[in-house]
Amino acid sequence: MDIQIIPAGKDLPIDRAHALSMTIKSFKGRRDVEVHLFRHTWDPEEEEAIDWDRLLAAQGMSEAEEAAGSRRVILEALTPEERDQVVAYLREHYASRLSAIMSAPIPFPVPIGLVALSDMGEGKTIGFIHFERIPHFALNIPLRGFYDLSQHPPIVETEGNPG
């Protein structure tokens, strides 16, 4: 399994700044499915304590409706400690099923108008892994994984009906 943790090239304005993804070798009939891991809930006090004007690209827009998704993108990110805990968990429980784990800091300032993963709806090919439903998931992190199966090739190619 390839694990890439890209360090921040400079000091980050907030600890909650790390995106994390994993690539599952085989998942729901698809191969090499990329799953974006994120926090799906957070303490409202944490959200209140953040200086949004320092983190968002449009100064003075932090309370605007179009900034809500961008704020949630930051709140969904992991701290370095959380990232390391999740990577250790994945390595321990899923090493044979994963081909890669990748982490990088999100770029700051965050643009206005982004859609957060927690705002996405499930559908025919889009879904979430609910880590809280996994019996051995004991981390105190409200973790979910977002995937889009339409972005990945099927494991078995279907052949046309012979004539």
PyMOL CGO cylinders between C-alpha atoms (Angstrom):
from pymol import cmd
from pymol.cgo import CYLINDER

trace = [
    CYLINDER, 0.00, 0.00, 0.00, 1.32, 3.41, -0.98, 0.3, 1, 1, 1, 1, 1, 1,
    CYLINDER, 1.32, 3.41, -0.98, 0.93, 6.04, 1.75, 0.3, 1, 1, 1, 1, 1, 1,
    CYLINDER, 0.93, 6.04, 1.75, 1.62, 9.66, 0.79, 0.3, 1, 1, 1, 1, 1, 1,
    CYLINDER, 1.62, 9.66, 0.79, 1.39, 12.39, 3.40, 0.3, 1, 1, 1, 1, 1, 1,
    CYLINDER, 1.39, 12.39, 3.40, 2.21, 15.70, 1.75, 0.3, 1, 1, 1, 1, 1, 1,
    CYLINDER, 2.21, 15.70, 1.75, 3.43, 18.20, 4.33, 0.3, 1, 1, 1, 1, 1, 1,
    CYLINDER, 3.43, 18.20, 4.33, 2.34, 21.82, 4.30, 0.3, 1, 1, 1, 1, 1, 1,
    CYLINDER, 2.34, 21.82, 4.30, 4.91, 23.92, 2.47, 0.3, 1, 1, 1, 1, 1, 1,
    CYLINDER, 4.91, 23.92, 2.47, 4.26, 26.78, 4.88, 0.3, 1, 1, 1, 1, 1, 1,
    CYLINDER, 4.26, 26.78, 4.88, 2.56, 27.40, 8.19, 0.3, 1, 1, 1, 1, 1, 1,
    CYLINDER, 2.56, 27.40, 8.19, -1.15, 26.72, 7.91, 0.3, 1, 1, 1, 1, 1, 1,
    CYLINDER, -1.15, 26.72, 7.91, -3.63, 29.27, 9.30, 0.3, 1, 1, 1, 1, 1, 1,
    CYLINDER, -3.63, 29.27, 9.30, -5.52, 26.51, 11.16, 0.3, 1, 1, 1, 1, 1, 1,
    CYLINDER, -5.52, 26.51, 11.16, -4.78, 22.96, 12.33, 0.3, 1, 1, 1, 1, 1, 1,
    CYLINDER, -4.78, 22.96, 12.33, -7.98, 21.64, 10.74, 0.3, 1, 1, 1, 1, 1, 1,
    CYLINDER, -7.98, 21.64, 10.74, -6.53, 21.74, 7.24, 0.3, 1, 1, 1, 1, 1, 1,
    CYLINDER, -6.53, 21.74, 7.24, -5.79, 18.20, 6.04, 0.3, 1, 1, 1, 1, 1, 1,
    CYLINDER, -5.79, 18.20, 6.04, -7.68, 16.35, 3.33, 0.3, 1, 1, 1, 1, 1, 1,
    CYLINDER, -7.68, 16.35, 3.33, -7.45, 12.55, 3.34, 0.3, 1, 1, 1, 1, 1, 1,
    CYLINDER, -7.45, 12.55, 3.34, -8.41, 9.92, 0.79, 0.3, 1, 1, 1, 1, 1, 1,
    CYLINDER, -8.41, 9.92, 0.79, -7.95, 6.21, 0.29, 0.3, 1, 1, 1, 1, 1, 1,
    CYLINDER, -7.95, 6.21, 0.29, -8.10, 4.00, -2.78, 0.3, 1, 1, 1, 1, 1, 1,
    CYLINDER, -8.10, 4.00, -2.78, -9.93, 0.71, -2.32, 0.3, 1, 1, 1, 1, 1, 1,
    CYLINDER, -9.93, 0.71, -2.32, -8.74, -2.05, -4.65, 0.3, 1, 1, 1, 1, 1, 1,
    CYLINDER, -8.74, -2.05, -4.65, -12.23, -3.54, -5.07, 0.3, 1, 1, 1, 1, 1, 1,
    CYLINDER, -12.23, -3.54, -5.07, -15.48, -1.93, -3.87, 0.3, 1, 1, 1, 1, 1, 1,
    CYLINDER, -15.48, -1.93, -3.87, -19.09, -2.51, -4.93, 0.3, 1, 1, 1, 1, 1, 1,
    CYLINDER, -19.09, -2.51, -4.93, -18.09, -4.13, -8.21, 0.3, 1, 1, 1, 1, 1, 1,
    CYLINDER, -18.09, -4.13, -8.21, -15.60, -1.41, -9.13, 0.3, 1, 1, 1, 1, 1, 1,
    CYLINDER, -15.60, -1.41, -9.13, -11.83, -1.31, -9.02, 0.3, 1, 1, 1, 1, 1, 1,
    CYLINDER, -11.83, -1.31, -9.02, -9.55, 1.33, -7.53, 0.3, 1, 1, 1, 1, 1, 1,
    CYLINDER, -9.55, 1.33, -7.53, -12.35, 3.36, -5.96, 0.3, 1, 1, 1, 1, 1, 1,
    CYLINDER, -12.35, 3.36, -5.96, -11.17, 6.65, -4.50, 0.3, 1, 1, 1, 1, 1, 1,
    CYLINDER, -11.17, 6.65, -4.50, -12.90, 7.51, -1.22, 0.3, 1, 1, 1, 1, 1, 1,
    CYLINDER, -12.90, 7.51, -1.22, -12.59, 11.00, 0.24, 0.3, 1, 1, 1, 1, 1, 1,
    CYLINDER, -12.59, 11.00, 0.24, -12.58, 10.87, 4.04, 0.3, 1, 1, 1, 1, 1, 1,
    CYLINDER, -12.58, 10.87, 4.04, -14.05, 13.73, 6.07, 0.3, 1, 1, 1, 1, 1, 1,
    CYLINDER, -14.05, 13.73, 6.07, -15.64, 14.73, 9.37, 0.3, 1, 1, 1, 1, 1, 1,
    CYLINDER, -15.64, 14.73, 9.37, -19.39, 14.85, 8.85, 0.3, 1, 1, 1, 1, 1, 1,
    CYLINDER, -19.39, 14.85, 8.85, -20.27, 16.65, 12.11, 0.3, 1, 1, 1, 1, 1, 1,
    CYLINDER, -20.27, 16.65, 12.11, -18.55, 19.08, 14.45, 0.3, 1, 1, 1, 1, 1, 1,
    CYLINDER, -18.55, 19.08, 14.45, -19.15, 21.05, 17.60, 0.3, 1, 1, 1, 1, 1, 1,
    CYLINDER, -19.15, 21.05, 17.60, -20.96, 24.34, 16.85, 0.3, 1, 1, 1, 1, 1, 1,
    CYLINDER, -20.96, 24.34, 16.85, -18.63, 26.04, 19.35, 0.3, 1, 1, 1, 1, 1, 1,
    CYLINDER, -18.63, 26.04, 19.35, -15.68, 25.09, 17.16, 0.3, 1, 1, 1, 1, 1, 1,
    CYLINDER, -15.68, 25.09, 17.16, -17.35, 26.70, 14.16, 0.3, 1, 1, 1, 1, 1, 1,
    CYLINDER, -17.35, 26.70, 14.16, -18.10, 29.87, 16.17, 0.3, 1, 1, 1, 1, 1, 1,
    CYLINDER, -18.10, 29.87, 16.17, -14.48, 30.18, 17.36, 0.3, 1, 1, 1, 1, 1, 1,
    CYLINDER, -14.48, 30.18, 17.36, -12.94, 30.24, 13.86, 0.3, 1, 1, 1, 1, 1, 1,
    CYLINDER, -12.94, 30.24, 13.86, -11.89, 33.56, 12.31, 0.3, 1, 1, 1, 1, 1, 1,
    CYLINDER, -11.89, 33.56, 12.31, -13.47, 32.87, 8.92, 0.3, 1, 1, 1, 1, 1, 1,
    CYLINDER, -13.47, 32.87, 8.92, -12.29, 36.10, 7.30, 0.3, 1, 1, 1, 1, 1, 1,
    CYLINDER, -12.29, 36.10, 7.30, -8.72, 34.86, 7.79, 0.3, 1, 1, 1, 1, 1, 1,
    CYLINDER, -8.72, 34.86, 7.79, -9.46, 31.55, 6.01, 0.3, 1, 1, 1, 1, 1, 1,
    CYLINDER, -9.46, 31.55, 6.01, -11.82, 32.44, 3.17, 0.3, 1, 1, 1, 1, 1, 1,
    CYLINDER, -11.82, 32.44, 3.17, -10.76, 34.11, -0.06, 0.3, 1, 1, 1, 1, 1, 1,
    CYLINDER, -10.76, 34.11, -0.06, -13.45, 36.81, 0.00, 0.3, 1, 1, 1, 1, 1, 1,
    CYLINDER, -13.45, 36.81, 0.00, -12.99, 39.06, 3.03, 0.3, 1, 1, 1, 1, 1, 1,
    CYLINDER, -12.99, 39.06, 3.03, -16.19, 40.11, 4.78, 0.3, 1, 1, 1, 1, 1, 1,
    CYLINDER, -16.19, 40.11, 4.78, -18.17, 37.29, 3.10, 0.3, 1, 1, 1, 1, 1, 1,
    CYLINDER, -18.17, 37.29, 3.10, -17.87, 34.67, 5.85, 0.3, 1, 1, 1, 1, 1, 1,
    CYLINDER, -17.87, 34.67, 5.85, -21.51, 34.99, 6.91, 0.3, 1, 1, 1, 1, 1, 1,
    CYLINDER, -21.51, 34.99, 6.91, -22.88, 35.09, 3.34, 0.3, 1, 1, 1, 1, 1, 1,
    CYLINDER, -22.88, 35.09, 3.34, -24.97, 32.15, 2.16, 0.3, 1, 1, 1, 1, 1, 1,
    CYLINDER, -24.97, 32.15, 2.16, -22.50, 31.38, -0.64, 0.3, 1, 1, 1, 1, 1, 1,
    CYLINDER, -22.50, 31.38, -0.64, -19.74, 30.93, 1.97, 0.3, 1, 1, 1, 1, 1, 1,
    CYLINDER, -19.74, 30.93, 1.97, -21.55, 28.18, 3.90, 0.3, 1, 1, 1, 1, 1, 1,
    CYLINDER, -21.55, 28.18, 3.90, -20.19, 25.29, 1.81, 0.3, 1, 1, 1, 1, 1, 1,
    CYLINDER, -20.19, 25.29, 1.81, -16.66, 26.69, 1.93, 0.3, 1, 1, 1, 1, 1, 1,
    CYLINDER, -16.66, 26.69, 1.93, -16.86, 26.95, 5.71, 0.3, 1, 1, 1, 1, 1, 1,
    CYLINDER, -16.86, 26.95, 5.71, -18.01, 23.32, 5.88, 0.3, 1, 1, 1, 1, 1, 1,
    CYLINDER, -18.01, 23.32, 5.88, -15.08, 22.24, 3.65, 0.3, 1, 1, 1, 1, 1, 1,
    CYLINDER, -15.08, 22.24, 3.65, -12.73, 23.52, 6.35, 0.3, 1, 1, 1, 1, 1, 1,
    CYLINDER, -12.73, 23.52, 6.35, -14.76, 21.98, 9.18, 0.3, 1, 1, 1, 1, 1, 1,
    CYLINDER, -14.76, 21.98, 9.18, -14.70, 18.62, 7.37, 0.3, 1, 1, 1, 1, 1, 1,
    CYLINDER, -14.70, 18.62, 7.37, -10.88, 18.64, 7.22, 0.3, 1, 1, 1, 1, 1, 1,
    CYLINDER, -10.88, 18.64, 7.22, -8.76, 16.77, 9.74, 0.3, 1, 1, 1, 1, 1, 1,
    CYLINDER, -8.76, 16.77, 9.74, -6.12, 17.98, 12.16, 0.3, 1, 1, 1, 1, 1, 1,
    CYLINDER, -6.12, 17.98, 12.16, -2.68, 16.35, 11.81, 0.3, 1, 1, 1, 1, 1, 1,
    CYLINDER, -2.68, 16.35, 11.81, -3.43, 14.19, 14.87, 0.3, 1, 1, 1, 1, 1, 1,
    CYLINDER, -3.43, 14.19, 14.87, -6.80, 13.04, 13.49, 0.3, 1, 1, 1, 1, 1, 1,
    CYLINDER, -6.80, 13.04, 13.49, -5.23, 12.33, 10.09, 0.3, 1, 1, 1, 1, 1, 1,
    CYLINDER, -5.23, 12.33, 10.09, -2.50, 10.22, 11.70, 0.3, 1, 1, 1, 1, 1, 1,
    CYLINDER, -2.50, 10.22, 11.70, -5.07, 8.29, 13.79, 0.3, 1, 1, 1, 1, 1, 1,
    CYLINDER, -5.07, 8.29, 13.79, -7.18, 7.52, 10.70, 0.3, 1, 1, 1, 1, 1, 1,
    CYLINDER, -7.18, 7.52, 10.70, -4.11, 6.47, 8.67, 0.3, 1, 1, 1, 1, 1, 1,
    CYLINDER, -4.11, 6.47, 8.67, -3.02, 4.13, 11.50, 0.3, 1, 1, 1, 1, 1, 1,
    CYLINDER, -3.02, 4.13, 11.50, -6.53, 2.67, 11.71, 0.3, 1, 1, 1, 1, 1, 1,
    CYLINDER, -6.53, 2.67, 11.71, -6.70, 2.09, 7.94, 0.3, 1, 1, 1, 1, 1, 1,
    CYLINDER, -6.70, 2.09, 7.94, -3.23, 0.54, 7.92, 0.3, 1, 1, 1, 1, 1, 1,
    CYLINDER, -3.23, 0.54, 7.92, -4.15, -1.82, 10.76, 0.3, 1, 1, 1, 1, 1, 1,
    CYLINDER, -4.15, -1.82, 10.76, -7.57, -2.94, 9.51, 0.3, 1, 1, 1, 1, 1, 1,
    CYLINDER, -7.57, -2.94, 9.51, -7.53, -2.52, 5.73, 0.3, 1, 1, 1, 1, 1, 1,
    CYLINDER, -7.53, -2.52, 5.73, -3.92, -2.78, 4.50, 0.3, 1, 1, 1, 1, 1, 1,
    CYLINDER, -3.92, -2.78, 4.50, -4.68, -5.69, 2.17, 0.3, 1, 1, 1, 1, 1, 1,
    CYLINDER, -4.68, -5.69, 2.17, -7.76, -3.97, 0.69, 0.3, 1, 1, 1, 1, 1, 1,
    CYLINDER, -7.76, -3.97, 0.69, -6.27, -0.54, 0.02, 0.3, 1, 1, 1, 1, 1, 1,
    CYLINDER, -6.27, -0.54, 0.02, -3.80, 0.36, -2.69, 0.3, 1, 1, 1, 1, 1, 1,
    CYLINDER, -3.80, 0.36, -2.69, -3.18, 3.92, -1.46, 0.3, 1, 1, 1, 1, 1, 1,
    CYLINDER, -3.18, 3.92, -1.46, -3.75, 6.50, 1.25, 0.3, 1, 1, 1, 1, 1, 1,
    CYLINDER, -3.75, 6.50, 1.25, -3.16, 10.14, 0.34, 0.3, 1, 1, 1, 1, 1, 1,
    CYLINDER, -3.16, 10.14, 0.34, -3.21, 13.30, 2.42, 0.3, 1, 1, 1, 1, 1, 1,
    CYLINDER, -3.21, 13.30, 2.42, -2.46, 16.90, 1.59, 0.3, 1, 1, 1, 1, 1, 1,
    CYLINDER, -2.46, 16.90, 1.59, -3.29, 20.24, 3.18, 0.3, 1, 1, 1, 1, 1, 1,
    CYLINDER, -3.29, 20.24, 3.18, -6.20, 22.12, 1.66, 0.3, 1, 1, 1, 1, 1, 1,
    CYLINDER, -6.20, 22.12, 1.66, -5.11, 25.34, -0.04, 0.3, 1, 1, 1, 1, 1, 1,
    CYLINDER, -5.11, 25.34, -0.04, -5.76, 28.61, 1.77, 0.3, 1, 1, 1, 1, 1, 1,
    CYLINDER, -5.76, 28.61, 1.77, -7.49, 30.94, 1.38, 0.3, 1, 1, 1, 1, 1, 1,
    CYLINDER, -7.49, 30.94, 1.38, -10.48, 28.74, 0.57, 0.3, 1, 1, 1, 1, 1, 1,
    CYLINDER, -10.48, 28.74, 0.57, -12.61, 30.06, -2.31, 0.3, 1, 1, 1, 1, 1, 1,
    CYLINDER, -12.61, 30.06, -2.31, -16.23, 31.02, -1.74, 0.3, 1, 1, 1, 1, 1, 1,
    CYLINDER, -16.23, 31.02, -1.74, -18.91, 28.84, -3.32, 0.3, 1, 1, 1, 1, 1, 1,
    CYLINDER, -18.91, 28.84, -3.32, -17.54, 25.34, -2.70, 0.3, 1, 1, 1, 1, 1, 1,
    CYLINDER, -17.54, 25.34, -2.70, -19.82, 22.38, -2.04, 0.3, 1, 1, 1, 1, 1, 1,
    CYLINDER, -19.82, 22.38, -2.04, -18.88, 20.38, 1.04, 0.3, 1, 1, 1, 1, 1, 1,
    CYLINDER, -18.88, 20.38, 1.04, -18.86, 16.58, 0.94, 0.3, 1, 1, 1, 1, 1, 1,
    CYLINDER, -18.86, 16.58, 0.94, -21.37, 16.51, 3.81, 0.3, 1, 1, 1, 1, 1, 1,
    CYLINDER, -21.37, 16.51, 3.81, -23.76, 18.46, 1.56, 0.3, 1, 1, 1, 1, 1, 1,
    CYLINDER, -23.76, 18.46, 1.56, -23.72, 15.82, -1.17, 0.3, 1, 1, 1, 1, 1, 1,
    CYLINDER, -23.72, 15.82, -1.17, -26.68, 13.49, -1.53, 0.3, 1, 1, 1, 1, 1, 1,
    CYLINDER, -26.68, 13.49, -1.53, -26.50, 9.75, -2.06, 0.3, 1, 1, 1, 1, 1, 1,
    CYLINDER, -26.50, 9.75, -2.06, -27.65, 8.42, -5.40, 0.3, 1, 1, 1, 1, 1, 1,
    CYLINDER, -27.65, 8.42, -5.40, -27.27, 5.54, -7.83, 0.3, 1, 1, 1, 1, 1, 1,
    CYLINDER, -27.27, 5.54, -7.83, -23.46, 5.76, -7.98, 0.3, 1, 1, 1, 1, 1, 1,
    CYLINDER, -23.46, 5.76, -7.98, -22.69, 8.26, -5.20, 0.3, 1, 1, 1, 1, 1, 1,
    CYLINDER, -22.69, 8.26, -5.20, -22.58, 7.17, -1.59, 0.3, 1, 1, 1, 1, 1, 1,
    CYLINDER, -22.58, 7.17, -1.59, -20.96, 7.30, 1.81, 0.3, 1, 1, 1, 1, 1, 1,
    CYLINDER, -20.96, 7.30, 1.81, -19.08, 4.89, 4.02, 0.3, 1, 1, 1, 1, 1, 1,
    CYLINDER, -19.08, 4.89, 4.02, -20.40, 5.38, 7.56, 0.3, 1, 1, 1, 1, 1, 1,
    CYLINDER, -20.40, 5.38, 7.56, -17.44, 4.53, 9.79, 0.3, 1, 1, 1, 1, 1, 1,
    CYLINDER, -17.44, 4.53, 9.79, -19.54, 4.78, 12.95, 0.3, 1, 1, 1, 1, 1, 1,
    CYLINDER, -19.54, 4.78, 12.95, -21.37, 1.62, 11.80, 0.3, 1, 1, 1, 1, 1, 1,
    CYLINDER, -21.37, 1.62, 11.80, -18.14, -0.42, 11.66, 0.3, 1, 1, 1, 1, 1, 1,
    CYLINDER, -18.14, -0.42, 11.66, -17.90, -2.39, 14.93, 0.3, 1, 1, 1, 1, 1, 1,
    CYLINDER, -17.90, -2.39, 14.93, -14.12, -2.04, 15.34, 0.3, 1, 1, 1, 1, 1, 1,
    CYLINDER, -14.12, -2.04, 15.34, -14.00, 1.68, 14.51, 0.3, 1, 1, 1, 1, 1, 1,
    CYLINDER, -14.00, 1.68, 14.51, -13.12, 3.13, 17.91, 0.3, 1, 1, 1, 1, 1, 1,
    CYLINDER, -13.12, 3.13, 17.91, -11.71, 6.53, 16.93, 0.3, 1, 1, 1, 1, 1, 1,
    CYLINDER, -11.71, 6.53, 16.93, -13.43, 9.54, 18.42, 0.3, 1, 1, 1, 1, 1, 1,
    CYLINDER, -13.43, 9.54, 18.42, -13.73, 11.15, 14.97, 0.3, 1, 1, 1, 1, 1, 1,
    CYLINDER, -13.73, 11.15, 14.97, -17.11, 11.48, 13.19, 0.3, 1, 1, 1, 1, 1, 1,
    CYLINDER, -17.11, 11.48, 13.19, -15.67, 10.00, 9.98, 0.3, 1, 1, 1, 1, 1, 1,
    CYLINDER, -15.67, 10.00, 9.98, -17.40, 9.36, 6.67, 0.3, 1, 1, 1, 1, 1, 1,
    CYLINDER, -17.40, 9.36, 6.67, -16.09, 8.43, 3.27, 0.3, 1, 1, 1, 1, 1, 1,
    CYLINDER, -16.09, 8.43, 3.27, -17.53, 9.85, 0.02, 0.3, 1, 1, 1, 1, 1, 1,
    CYLINDER, -17.53, 9.85, 0.02, -17.30, 7.86, -3.22, 0.3, 1, 1, 1, 1, 1, 1,
    CYLINDER, -17.30, 7.86, -3.22, -18.61, 8.10, -6.78, 0.3, 1, 1, 1, 1, 1, 1,
    CYLINDER, -18.61, 8.10, -6.78, -18.63, 4.70, -8.45, 0.3, 1, 1, 1, 1, 1, 1,
    CYLINDER, -18.63, 4.70, -8.45, -19.24, 6.21, -11.90, 0.3, 1, 1, 1, 1, 1, 1,
    CYLINDER, -19.24, 6.21, -11.90, -15.65, 7.49, -11.82, 0.3, 1, 1, 1, 1, 1, 1,
    CYLINDER, -15.65, 7.49, -11.82, -14.16, 3.98, -11.62, 0.3, 1, 1, 1, 1, 1, 1,
    CYLINDER, -14.16, 3.98, -11.62, -14.05, 1.02, -14.03, 0.3, 1, 1, 1, 1, 1, 1,
    CYLINDER, -14.05, 1.02, -14.03, -16.10, -2.09, -13.30, 0.3, 1, 1, 1, 1, 1, 1,
    CYLINDER, -16.10, -2.09, -13.30, -14.19, -5.15, -12.14, 0.3, 1, 1, 1, 1, 1, 1,
    CYLINDER, -14.19, -5.15, -12.14, -15.82, -7.35, -14.79, 0.3, 1, 1, 1, 1, 1, 1,
    CYLINDER, -15.82, -7.35, -14.79, -16.52, -5.84, -18.17, 0.3, 1, 1, 1, 1, 1, 1,
    CYLINDER, -16.52, -5.84, -18.17, -19.94, -6.87, -19.45, 0.3, 1, 1, 1, 1, 1, 1,
    CYLINDER, -19.94, -6.87, -19.45, -19.94, -8.33, -22.92, 0.3, 1, 1, 1, 1, 1, 1,
    CYLINDER, -19.94, -8.33, -22.92, -22.57, -7.65, -25.51, 0.3, 1, 1, 1, 1, 1, 1,
    CYLINDER, -22.57, -7.65, -25.51, -25.22, -10.26, -26.19, 0.3, 1, 1, 1, 1, 1, 1,
    CYLINDER, -25.22, -10.26, -26.19, -23.87, -12.53, -28.98, 0.3, 1, 1, 1, 1, 1, 1,
    CYLINDER, -23.87, -12.53, -28.98, -26.05, -12.33, -32.03, 0.3, 1, 1, 1, 1, 1, 1,
]
cmd.load_cgo(trace, "trace")
